[in-house]
Amino acid sequence: QVKPQFEIRVNRICDMFKAIEYRSQVVAGINYFIKVQDSDDDYVHLRVFQSLPHENEGPHLVSFQTGKTRDDPLTYF
């Protein structure tokens, strides 16, 4: 659901967008930290916020880090 948000922010279309790993952090909702493969050798880390269910809002791309590798640790950013 956040792929279109990411594509708008980086101003390109991703043919590949595959989640490889994720972590979560409970706040007033949930922060998800997701490692995504966006091409054969390129990875990005996404921070996605999912609000509480009663707020009826979808996931929101908060921030991202490009230039990552498959072996880079997925940490808070």
Solvent accessible surface area in square Angstrom, and as a share of the most:
residue,aa,sasa,rsa
1,Q,173,0.77
2,V,14,0.08
3,K,65,0.28
4,P,75,0.47
5,Q,53,0.24
6,F,0,0.00
7,E,24,0.11
8,I,140,0.71
9,R,118,0.43
10,V,36,0.21
11,N,137,0.70
12,R,105,0.38
13,I,135,0.68
14,C,2,0.01
15,D,149,0.77
16,M,66,0.30
17,F,52,0.22
18,K,122,0.52
19,A,69,0.54
20,I,49,0.25
21,E,77,0.35
22,Y,140,0.53
23,R,135,0.49
24,S,65,0.42
25,Q,70,0.31
26,V,123,0.71
27,V,68,0.39
28,A,78,0.61
29,G,2,0.02
30,I,56,0.29
31,N,15,0.08
32,Y,62,0.24
33,F,9,0.04
34,I,32,0.16
35,K,6,0.03
36,V,3,0.02
37,Q,27,0.12
38,D,5,0.03
39,S,39,0.25
40,D,112,0.58
41,D,122,0.63
42,D,78,0.40
43,Y,15,0.06
44,V,3,0.01
45,H,2,0.01
46,L,1,0.01
47,R,45,0.17
48,V,5,0.03
49,F,56,0.23
50,Q,52,0.23
51,S,8,0.05
52,L,70,0.35
53,P,118,0.74
54,H,141,0.63
55,E,79,0.35
56,N,140,0.72
57,E,107,0.48
58,G,50,0.48
59,P,30,0.19
60,H,106,0.47
61,L,1,0.00
62,V,52,0.30
63,S,27,0.17
64,F,53,0.22
65,Q,61,0.27
66,T,76,0.44
67,G,73,0.70
68,K,49,0.21
69,T,71,0.41
70,R,130,0.48
71,D,131,0.68
72,D,41,0.21
73,P,100,0.63
74,L,4,0.02
75,T,75,0.44
76,Y,137,0.52
77,F,43,0.18
